Amino acid sequence: MPTFSIITPLHNKVAYITETIQSVLSQTYSDWEMFIVENGSTDGSFLKAQEIQDSRLHFLESPKQGPGAARNYGLNLAQGDWIQFLDADDLLEPNHLEQQLIAAEKNPEAEIIACSWQEFTDDNPTQKTLRQPTGLRQPIQVLRDFAIAFTPWAPHAAIIKRSVLSADCYWPEQLDRYLAEDIAFWFKLVNKCKVAYGHSQGAVYRLHTPQCRNQVSNPEKLFEGVNAAIELNCQYLQEKNRSYTPAQCEHLMTAYSQMYLVARKKNSVIVEQQALSIASQWLREYFGVVKKPRLPMLVRRLMGLKLFLNLTKT
């Protein structure tokens, strides 16, 4: 069995898929298999991908539409010890898998190995911004609190032990029509898995590509996706009979506050009202569970959240 199974959902990325596959073929660590899972492309992406010949490449067609469904289809066939997700417009630098494996060997108890990643746009491909994963050099609860409302790292900036990916931890396919499905995917995993951090910076994340699902400037799509993912995360805690921590309430309030500001800027009145209402609910929840409130939260309660956000927005 290979050490790594790399799973790439493919939907209309004809301009990028060759470079993505070549970045895997260039890895200094060669014991891997890669599943390119066709997912309803209409631009010839799948035929373009199949022009590359290597016995470690496997070309599949997902029977269901959606990125989560495509990833899960690949998961069902994956034989590797570790799972590496890689979207069809992103890249891995040549030593990425090798560096992640070194971290895994140094942390044999770990079930997730997260690492830093680089972000760039096609307009300025040489200018890359380094991002660090949430929870680095911090207690695990910091990561678990943050992940209820936000994605802790880029999709390909972490590897996962195949053995912990039981069916209840697969990608939530009910979120495939939305953006931000990774919020719900990672939250379950970081709440059950042991997490370690590697030194790789070789996950390269391409921003703002055509048909990008990360439509943060669209308040309606942003709210629909993030809200749906957060509702799944809250449902997960309820099923586990776990109470919200103060930090989780604060992160949830922050997430909805950010959506309120986006909606206000774009004059999306309905989303603005919905997001502010839910943000205010999480502010109240915070004071229901906290013992020693943080000063910024006290200020929000004193001023009222709407006034606070309108006065402090950037």
C-alpha positions, -999 to 999 in steps of 0.1 A, spaced: 0 0 0 13 35 -7 21 60 21 0 88 6 -33 89 -12 -38 122 -29 -74 130 -38 -82 158 -63 -118 166 -72 -119 180 -108 -145 205 -121 -137 229 -150 -100 235 -142 -86 228 -177 -62 258 -173 -47 244 -140 -50 206 -138 -18 198 -157 3 220 -134 -14 205 -103 -7 169 -114 29 178 -124 35 193 -89 26 158 -75 48 140 -100 77 163 -90 76 151 -53 109 140 -38 89 113 -20 75 89 -46 54 64 -26 20 78 -34 -12 73 -54 -33 101 -69 -70 100 -76 -83 127 -101 -120 125 -96 -140 140 -125 -170 159 -112 -191 173 -140 -166 193 -161 -177 208 -194 -143 223 -204 -123 192 -213 -105 191 -179 -108 154 -176 -94 147 -210 -66 171 -204 -57 154 -171 -56 120 -188 -29 131 -212 -4 126 -184 6 90 -180 19 75 -148 9 43 -131 3 61 -98 -24 83 -114 -60 70 -113 -87 87 -132 -122 83 -118 -157 97 -125 -178 106 -95 -214 93 -98 -226 124 -78 -220 161 -83 -201 183 -58 -166 186 -44 -174 167 -12 -190 138 -31 -159 136 -54 -135 136 -25 -156 109 -7 -156 88 -39 -118 90 -39 -117 82 -2 -136 50 -7 -108 37 -30 -78 52 -12 -52 27 0 -27 50 15 -18 54 52 -22 91 49 -48 112 29 -37 144 12 -65 164 -3 -54 187 -32 -78 208 -52 -74 209 -90 -60 245 -91 -36 242 -62 0 229 -60 25 211 -38 61 221 -37 85 192 -44 95 184 -8 60 188 7 51 151 11 86 143 23 85 171 50 50 160 61 62 124 65 91 135 86 67 153 109 45 122 110 74 100 120 84 124 148 49 124 161 37 88 158 6 94 179 -6 121 156 -36 116 133 -35 150 116 -3 167 105 -10 204 97 15 228 82 19 263 69 9 272 33 15 299 7 -12 319 -11 -9 336 -44 -30 349 -73 -25 344 -111 -21 382 -114 11 381 -93 23 345 -92 57 353 -77 43 372 -47 33 345 -22 20 351 13 28 326 40 0 315 63 3 295 95 -22 269 107 -44 276 136 -33 261 169 4 261 162 23 260 196 -10 264 214 -32 240 235 -55 218 213 -86 236 227 -75 268 209 -78 249 176 -111 233 186 -126 266 196 -116 283 164 -127 255 141 -164 258 150 -167 289 129 -136 291 106 -114 268 85 -82 262 105 -59 258 74 -60 254 36 -75 221 24 -41 207 13 -21 221 43 -29 190 64 -27 152 60 -50 128 78 -45 92 88 -68 71 66 -77 50 96 -96 79 114 -117 88 83 -147 67 91 -179 74 72 -192 98 98 -161 120 92 -164 121 54 -170 154 36 -206 166 43 -221 162 9 -252 181 20 -231 212 18 -219 207 -17 -242 233 -31 -226 259 -8 -192 273 -1 -173 267 31 -179 230 34 -145 226 49 -156 243 81 -178 214 89 -153 187 77 -123 199 98 -144 206 129 -153 170 135 -118 158 128 -100 182 151 -124 173 179 -116 136 177 -80 135 164 -45 141 178 -30 170 159 7 177 153 24 204 132 51 200 106 76 223 91 65 221 55 55 253 37 49 235 5 11 236 1 5 264 -24 -30 278 -25 -42 297 -56 -67 324 -49 -95 339 -69 -96 315 -98 -126 313 -122 -156 295 -107 -139 297 -73 -162 286 -45 -146 310 -20 -170 338 -29 -165 359 2 -176 392 -15 -210 377 -22 -230 382 10 -258 358 1 -236 329 -9 -212 336 20 -240 336 46 -257 305 31 -225 285 31 -209 295 64 -243 294 83 -250 259 70 -216 246 80 -218 262 114 -253 247 120 -238 213 113 -210 220 138 -235 230 165 -255 199 158 -224 178 163 -217 193 197 -254 188 207 -252 151 196 -220 148 218 -238 165 247 -210 191 248 -216 227 260 -202 257 241 -170 272 254 -167 310 258 -141 310 230 -165 291 207 -192 316 214 -168 345 207 -156 329 174 -192 324 163 -201 359 171 -171 371 152 -180 350 121 -215 364 119 -202 399 127 -179 397 97 -208 385 75 -229 415 88 -202 439 77 -199 423 42 -236 425 38 -238 461 50 -211 471 25 -229 454 -3 -263 467 7 -277 432 13 -303 441 38 -318 407 45 -284 391 51 -273 421 72 -303 416 95 -299 379 97 -262 380 104 -265 407 131 -293 389 148 -273 356 151 -241 375 161 -261 391 189 -274 357 200 -238 344 203 -228 375 222 -256 367 247 -245 330 248 -210 341 256 -221 359 288 -242 329 297 -212 306 299 -181 328 307 -168 333 342 -144 361 335 -155 381 304 -129 396 282 -129 434 280 -136 435 242 -167 415 248 -178 437 277 -175 467 254 -197 450 228 -224 443 253 -222 478 268 -223 496 234 -246 471 216 -231 450 189 -246 470 160 -232 503 172 -198 486 181 -195 471 146 -205 503 128 -180 524 147 -151 500 145 -154 485 110 -124 490 87 
